[in-house]
Amino acid sequence: MIEKIKDCFDKQVYFDIADNGLDGAYYMQSDIYDLCVIDNNLSDIKGSEVLKLTRAGGSTIPIIVIINNANNVYIEMVLDSGADDCVDENFDSIIFSARARSLLRRKFVSTSNVTKTGDLVVDYKNKNAVRNGIDLNLRKKEFELLRVLALNKNRIVSKDTLIYKLWNDPGDICSNSLEVHMRNLRLKVDKPFKKNLIKTIRGFGYKLEGSSSLR
């Protein structure tokens, strides 16, 4: 099933695979993903329970649940529990891929062009960031790094996730490269100001911390 799902996406798409439902629910709360696919037949708990745990934790990630010959009542329950779509396990790859793209389009269209964190404003459309009225003049990678953090404000983003978000082919990229960009970003976002917004969560990753989101 995993390989069948992978074949529906571009080879440059990055996947995290959870071995069981509880791990999957944890992933949804600890990292940023563009799309989640849940197999209802898991080893520990039902996929519908993973769905409920994910939504209860506040995640708005688009979710497709794969079901096995379920009746309409069960499908209705899954959709009412927060799934964005349901597909049978014998799905056609072309149709599955089209459904996934449709959900992704809706996700990105619904995202505001601006996020505000305290006196920091990140403008995704114009690809710039301003703090306390001062243009930060970010380089491309610095802005991409800040963008991922801002879209997940007050949530920890792991180093692995940042590496995969910033580099399409991260095979030869090490954490040192990420840390260099993070250090340069902090010199512009935090150092000239009284309050630091970018926090290091040791052993986990980084977090942009603040309030007053316009997202």
C-alpha positions as CSV (number, residue, x, y, z in Angstrom):
1,M,0.0,0.0,0.0
2,I,2.8,2.4,0.9
3,E,4.5,2.0,-2.5
4,K,1.2,2.3,-4.3
5,I,0.6,5.7,-2.6
6,K,4.2,6.8,-3.3
7,D,3.7,6.1,-7.0
8,C,0.9,8.6,-7.1
9,F,3.3,11.5,-6.3
10,D,6.3,13.1,-7.8
11,K,9.6,11.4,-6.9
12,Q,10.8,14.6,-5.2
13,V,7.9,14.5,-2.7
14,Y,9.1,13.8,0.9
15,F,7.3,11.2,2.9
16,D,7.3,10.4,6.6
17,I,5.8,6.9,7.3
18,A,4.4,6.0,10.7
19,D,4.6,2.4,11.7
20,N,1.3,2.6,13.7
21,G,-1.6,4.9,14.4
22,L,-0.4,6.4,17.6
23,D,2.9,7.4,16.0
24,G,1.0,8.9,13.0
25,A,-1.2,11.0,15.3
26,Y,2.0,12.2,17.1
27,Y,3.6,13.2,13.8
28,M,0.6,15.3,12.9
29,Q,1.1,17.4,16.0
30,S,4.9,17.6,16.0
31,D,5.7,18.5,12.4
32,I,4.3,20.3,9.4
33,Y,3.0,18.3,6.4
34,D,1.1,19.3,3.3
35,L,-1.1,16.2,3.2
36,C,-1.8,13.1,5.3
37,V,-3.0,9.7,4.1
38,I,-4.4,7.3,6.7
39,D,-4.9,3.6,6.2
40,N,-8.0,2.6,8.2
41,N,-6.5,-0.9,8.9
42,L,-3.7,-0.2,11.2
43,S,-1.9,-2.5,13.7
44,D,-2.9,-0.7,16.9
45,I,-5.9,1.6,16.4
46,K,-8.3,2.3,13.6
47,G,-7.4,5.0,11.1
48,S,-10.6,6.8,12.1
49,E,-9.2,7.1,15.7
50,V,-6.0,8.6,14.3
51,L,-8.2,11.1,12.4
52,K,-10.0,12.1,15.6
53,L,-6.8,12.5,17.6
54,T,-5.3,14.6,14.8
55,R,-8.3,16.9,14.6
56,A,-8.6,17.1,18.4
57,G,-5.0,18.3,18.5
58,G,-5.9,21.3,16.3
59,S,-4.3,20.1,13.1
60,T,-6.0,21.4,9.9
61,I,-3.9,19.3,7.5
62,P,-5.8,17.8,4.5
63,I,-6.5,14.1,5.3
64,I,-7.4,11.3,2.9
65,V,-8.6,8.0,4.6
66,I,-8.2,4.7,2.8
67,I,-11.0,2.3,3.7
68,N,-11.9,-1.3,2.8
69,N,-15.3,-1.9,1.4
70,A,-17.0,0.3,4.0
71,N,-20.7,1.1,3.9
72,N,-22.1,4.6,3.5
73,V,-22.8,5.0,7.2
74,Y,-19.1,4.4,8.0
75,I,-17.9,6.7,5.2
76,E,-20.3,9.4,6.6
77,M,-18.8,8.9,10.1
78,V,-15.2,9.2,8.8
79,L,-16.0,12.4,6.8
80,D,-17.9,13.9,9.8
81,S,-14.9,13.1,12.0
82,G,-12.7,15.5,9.9
83,A,-11.5,13.6,6.8
84,D,-11.4,15.6,3.7
85,D,-11.8,12.6,1.4
86,C,-12.2,8.8,1.5
87,V,-11.0,6.3,-1.1
88,D,-11.3,2.5,-1.3
89,E,-8.1,0.6,-0.9
90,N,-8.4,-0.6,-4.6
91,F,-8.1,3.0,-5.7
92,D,-7.0,4.1,-9.2
93,S,-3.7,5.8,-9.0
94,I,-4.6,8.6,-11.5
95,I,-7.8,9.4,-9.6
96,F,-6.1,9.3,-6.2
97,S,-3.3,11.7,-7.5
98,A,-6.0,14.1,-8.8
99,R,-7.9,14.1,-5.5
100,A,-4.6,14.8,-3.6
101,R,-3.8,17.7,-5.9
102,S,-7.3,19.1,-5.4
103,L,-6.9,19.1,-1.6
104,L,-3.4,20.7,-1.9
105,R,-4.8,23.5,-4.1
106,R,-7.5,24.2,-1.6
107,K,-4.9,24.2,1.3
108,F,-2.7,26.8,-0.3
109,V,-5.5,29.0,-1.6
110,S,-6.9,29.2,1.9
111,T,-3.6,30.3,3.4
112,S,-3.3,34.0,4.1
113,N,-0.6,35.9,2.3
114,V,0.6,37.4,5.6
115,T,1.4,36.1,9.0
116,K,2.0,38.5,11.9
117,T,4.0,37.5,15.0
118,G,4.3,40.3,17.4
119,D,6.0,43.1,15.5
120,L,7.2,40.7,12.8
121,V,5.2,40.6,9.5
122,V,6.0,37.9,6.9
123,D,4.5,38.6,3.5
124,Y,4.5,35.4,1.4
125,K,3.2,37.0,-1.8
126,N,6.0,39.6,-1.9
127,K,8.5,37.3,-0.3
128,N,9.7,39.8,2.3
129,A,9.7,40.3,6.1
130,V,9.4,43.4,8.1
131,R,10.0,43.8,11.9
132,N,9.0,47.0,13.8
133,G,8.7,48.7,10.4
134,I,12.2,47.7,9.2
135,D,12.6,45.6,6.1
136,L,14.8,42.7,7.1
137,N,16.3,42.2,3.5
138,L,16.3,38.4,3.7
139,R,18.1,36.3,1.2
140,K,16.1,33.5,-0.6
141,K,16.9,30.7,1.8
142,E,16.5,32.9,4.8
143,F,13.0,33.8,3.7
144,E,12.1,30.2,2.9
145,L,13.3,29.2,6.4
146,L,11.3,32.0,8.1
147,R,8.2,31.1,5.9
148,V,8.1,27.5,7.2
149,L,8.5,28.7,10.8
150,A,5.9,31.4,10.4
151,L,3.3,29.0,8.8
152,N,3.8,26.9,11.9
153,K,4.0,29.6,14.5
154,N,4.2,28.4,18.1
155,R,4.8,24.8,16.9
156,I,8.1,23.0,16.8
157,V,9.5,22.3,13.4
158,S,12.2,19.6,13.3
159,K,15.5,20.0,11.6
160,D,14.8,17.2,9.2
161,T,11.5,18.9,8.1
162,L,13.3,22.2,7.5
163,I,16.0,20.5,5.4
164,Y,13.4,18.8,3.2
165,K,11.3,22.0,2.9
166,L,14.3,24.1,1.9
167,W,16.1,21.8,-0.5
168,N,14.4,19.7,-3.2
169,D,17.1,17.2,-3.2
170,P,18.6,17.2,0.3
171,G,20.7,14.1,0.0
172,D,24.0,15.8,0.5
173,I,22.7,18.6,2.8
174,C,23.7,18.3,6.4
175,S,22.4,20.0,9.5
176,N,25.4,22.3,9.5
177,S,24.1,24.0,6.4
178,L,20.7,24.5,8.0
179,E,22.3,26.0,11.2
180,V,24.3,28.5,9.1
181,H,21.1,29.8,7.5
182,M,19.4,29.8,10.9
183,R,22.2,31.8,12.4
184,N,22.0,34.3,9.5
185,L,18.3,34.5,9.9
186,R,18.5,35.2,13.6
187,L,21.0,38.0,13.0
188,K,18.3,39.8,11.0
189,V,15.1,38.8,12.8
190,D,16.2,38.8,16.4
191,K,19.6,40.4,17.1
192,P,18.6,44.1,16.4
193,F,15.5,43.9,18.5
194,K,14.8,43.5,22.3
195,K,12.8,40.2,22.1
196,N,13.9,37.0,20.4
197,L,11.1,35.3,18.4
198,I,13.0,32.3,17.1
199,K,13.5,29.6,19.8
200,T,15.8,26.6,19.7
201,I,14.0,23.5,21.2
202,R,17.0,21.3,22.0
203,G,16.7,17.8,20.6
204,F,13.7,18.7,18.5
205,G,14.1,21.7,16.3
206,Y,13.0,25.3,16.1
207,K,9.9,27.4,16.8
208,L,8.8,30.9,15.9
209,E,7.1,32.1,19.1
210,G,4.6,34.9,19.4
211,S,1.0,36.1,19.1
212,S,-1.4,38.3,16.9
213,S,-1.4,36.0,13.8
214,L,-3.2,37.4,10.8
215,R,-3.2,34.0,9.2
